[in-house]
Amino acid sequence: AKRKRKRPQFRPPSSCFQHHQTRLRQKLATGAALDSTEQRLIGIKWADVKKDPALRAPYELESEHDREAKLEELAASGGDVPAASDVVSFRRAGELNTLYIKCPIASTEGFEMKVAPKGKCSLTRATVVAFGSFLGHPVTEVRLDPETGRRHQLRVHLSYIGHPIVGDRTYASGGLQKESAKAPRMFLHASRLVLPFGGERVDLDVQAPAHFGVSPDGTAQVSEAT
């Protein structure tokens, strides 16, 4: 019988906290001084930490980073592609305004793409630039950096996590699809492209139009687009 490949074990935030607590006790045993936060952490339980977002955040980040590292190791060793239920969105320490989205993407019978268990590994970095509104709905202006180059990757990834691009009539769904239909265009702008041309490397840096994005008053200026 074929031996079933073991699934990677990810460290939950509670385990990250307990490990940190052990290191703090070891530090204290050497005679080193602890600051007020460290002293507090030594004497409390995870149940207390969970109630405080400021205390909980670093352990959640560490847990997400551990998950991503182990998934990368699994992929490098020829492991199975994660199932759709194992799709990852995570943040890294020091990048609190940046979300990484990792979803396997596959083609459909048509030109559209979809998140699928046996799709190609795909990674997008999304960094928040500003917040605003469009037709009464909250919107966020983000900078998107595709770490891989799959067709429609940015559109599929954002739609999959529930934040489709304004004006994307293909991948938005439900009420969001109706609102996107009211936008005069899809609000996805390629600000930089690097292309090989004639044996040389052409680097194009194109600023977004003035109407593109969120204005200082917090309103998405899509109504001015043509």
N, C-alpha and C positions, 0 to 999 in steps of 0.2 A: 504494500500500500504506500501511496505517496505521503511523505511526511509533511504535515501541515506547517507552514511557516508561522513562527510566532509573531504576534503583533507587538510593536514597540510599546514599552511602558513609559508613560509620561508622568512627570512629577507634578502633582497638583499644587496649588498655592499653599495649602496647609503644610505640605511636606517641605516646601521651600522655607516657610516660616520656622518650622521646627529645626531645620538645618542651620538657619541663621541664629536661632536661639542657642544652639549647641556651641557655635563659634563664639558667641558673646560670653558664654560661661567659661569657655577656654581662655578667652582674652582676660576676663576678670581674674581667673586663677593665676595668671602670670603677673598680676599686680598692676596691670595697665588700667588707666582710668576710663570710665564709660561716661558718655554724655547723658543728658536727661532722657532722651528718647530711648537710648540703649538700655538704660536702667529700667525704664518702664516695660520694654519688651521682654526682659528677663522674667518679670513677675506676672505676666498675663498669659492667657490661653488663646488659641486660634479663634475660638468663639467670640472673644472680645475684639480681636483684630478685625474680624469680618464686619463688625459694626462701624468701623472707622475707615472711610474711603482713603484717607491720606496714608494710614498705616498699611492698608490692604494692597494698595496700588503696586508697590515694588515687588511684592511676592507674585502678583498676577502677571506682571511683566516677565519676571524670571521664569514662571511656569510656561508662558507662551514661547519664550525664547528656547527653553528646553525642548518643547514639542517640535518647534521648527528645526532645531539642530538634529533631532533624532529622525525626523522625516527625511532630511537631506542625506543622512547616513544610510537610511533605508533605500533611497533612490540610487545612491552611489554604489551600493552593494548588489543592485539588481533586484531589489525587493518589489513586491506587488505595489501597483499604483493604489493610493488610498481610495476607498469607496467615497461616493458623493457625501456620505454622512461624516467623512473625515476631512472635509474641506476646512482649510485653515484661514482665519483672519487673526492677525496678531500685531502687537506693537513691540518695539525694541527699546531698551533703556536709553534715555536721553532723546527720544523722538516721540514725545507725547502727542504731537499734532500730526503724526504720520501713521497710517494704517497699511499693513501689508496684506494683500489678498492672494491666496494660493489655491487655485481650483484647476483640476484637470479639464481641458477643453477638447471637444471632438466636433467634427463636422456632421451635418445632417444630410438628408437626401438633397436638399436645396443648397443655397449659398449661405444660409444662416449657420451659426455655431451654437453649441450648448455645453453645459457642464456635464461631464459623464465620467463614470468610474474608470473607463479604459482610455480616456483622452490623454493628450499630451500635457505634461506638467507645465503650468503657467503661473507666473508671479508678477503682480502689479504693486507698485508703491504709490499710495495716494496721500498727498500732504494738503492739509486744510490751509486755504488762503484767506477766505472771508465767508461770512454768513449773510443770508439775505432772504428774500421771499419772491415768489412768482405766482401771480393770481391767487394770493392768499395762502399759498403753500410754502413751507420753509425750504430753502435751497442752500447748497453749500458750494462755493467756488473752490475747486481743488486743482492741484498740479498732479498730473498722472505720469509716472515713469514706468514704462513696461520693461521689466527685467528679462522677459522673453518676448518673442515676436509672433504670437498666434493671430490668425485672422479674427478681427472684431474683439480682440482680447479685452480691451478697456471697457467696451460697451457691455460685454457678457459678464465680466467680473462685477461691475457696479450694479448691474441689474440683478445679479444673483444674490447680492447682499441686501437688496431692497432699496437701492439708491440709484435708479437709472438716470442716465444723462438727460437733461431737459431737451426735448425735441426729438428724442430717439423713439420713433414710432414702431421700430422693429422689436426692440427688447423691453420696452416698458409694457406693463400689463395692468388690467383693471382700470381704476380711476386715474392712475398715473399715465396710462396710455391716452386717455381722453385729454388730459391736461397737456401732454406732450404734443398732441395734434394741434393745439392752439399756438404753439411756438412757430415762428416763421422759418426756422432752420434747426438742425441739431447743434447744440452748443458744445461741440468738441473741436478744439483748435490745436493744430500741430505747431507749437511754437519753435521747435527745432528739429531739423532733419539732417542727417549725415548720409550722403550717398556717394557711391563710386561713379565717376564720370570721366571718360577719356583717359583712364589710367591714373586719375587724380582723385583726391578725397574732397568732395564739395560739402561744406558745412553751411547750412541755411538757418538763419535765426530770424524768425518772423514774429513781430509783435501782434497781439490780438487787436482787433478793431476796437475803437473807443466804446462802442455800445456793448461790447462783449464782457460778461462777468457781472459782479455785484458792485453797485455804486456806493459811495461813502454813506448814504442814508440807509443802506441795507436793502435796497430794492434791486432785483435782477433786472437789468435794462434790456430784456429781450424784446420789448415792444418796439424798440427803435431799430431793430435789425431789419435788413432787407435781403 
